[in-house]
Amino acid sequence: MEKHFQPDILKDLHVVVTGGGSGLGRSMAMRFAELGAAVTIGGRRPEPLAETVAAIREAGGRAEGIELNIREVEAVETFIAEAEKRQGNVTRLVNNAAGNFLAPTDQLSPNGFDAIVKTNLYGSFYATQAVGKRWIERQEHGAIISITTTYTQFGSAFLIPSAASKAGIEAMTKSLAAEWGCYGIRLNCIAPGPFPTPGAWERLMPDPKLEAKMMNRIPLKRHGEHRELTDLATFLLSDISSYCTGAVFTIDGGEVLTSGGEFNFLTELPREQMLAAFSKMRK
Ligand code: HXC
């Protein structure tokens, strides 16, 4: 069965996507534009920005790309002001820009920690505040999505700047959902499991054998398709989700359930062997 939104579901929206030139940000920007939104994407590298803007326009969508270093508060303010100059009031924000790498924590330099935490947590705060204060001042409703991760729940070895900063984003989201709900501003997080992108996958998946192992522990036995994530994001930006705020939406094929459960590894045994083992343990 084909699954579709109304083709113009986002038509009245101006959506800003940070880190929108590549990876999941690019996929979201493409999908939002396809569904009628004007999209402004920000990022550090001009080439991916230009390529994504060209692809959106070629498909008949509205897009602008503006260079942005999300770690600098003044740059974020200028970025939002410029986005509004080009395409009118921003009505939705997706905090997507993120950095990450695998490193043993005893060898992590202060600069390495800063690079990730400033990009993820500070950058999301800067952008959220820049749009939120405008909406409150102008008495406009709005919605914000932040892309986090499932390892905010139980942490993850070798990824502490990412885990800590994304957990901070989730706390910020819940806090602001309470503080800004009275202004009609909704904030939610999407916590994706494995959605391969060239950037993140190369950085975080050092060996194909490990990838196979990772897929095997996912109940749905596969990685996610970008369309599955972009449709969840569309739902959260649109008014269909008008009663959702302060929530973290996990989209991971069930991965977090199996990686967090102490005895979940027993699902790897063939069923007959598992039943035999259980029955032997029965008094
Ligand atoms: C150890 C590292 C490092 C690495 C950088 N550093 N990479 N340390 N291992 N692999 C350290 C550097 O040594 C330096 O510290 C400091 O970090 C800053 O490094 P720079 O080279 O100056 O890079 P910078 O431009 O500041 O940015 C670093 C970066 C960047 C943030 C990691 O590569 C980046 O912007 N990546 C964005 C793309 C990305 O990773 N997206 C994927 C997110 S996916 P010193 O002390 O030497 O000065 C995600 C989801 C995961 O988060 C879920 C998957 C299942």
Residues whose N, C-alpha, C, O or C-beta is under 5 A from the ligand:
A	BS01	HXC	A98 G99 N100 F101 L102 A103 S109 N111 G112 A115 G193 P194 G199 A200 L204
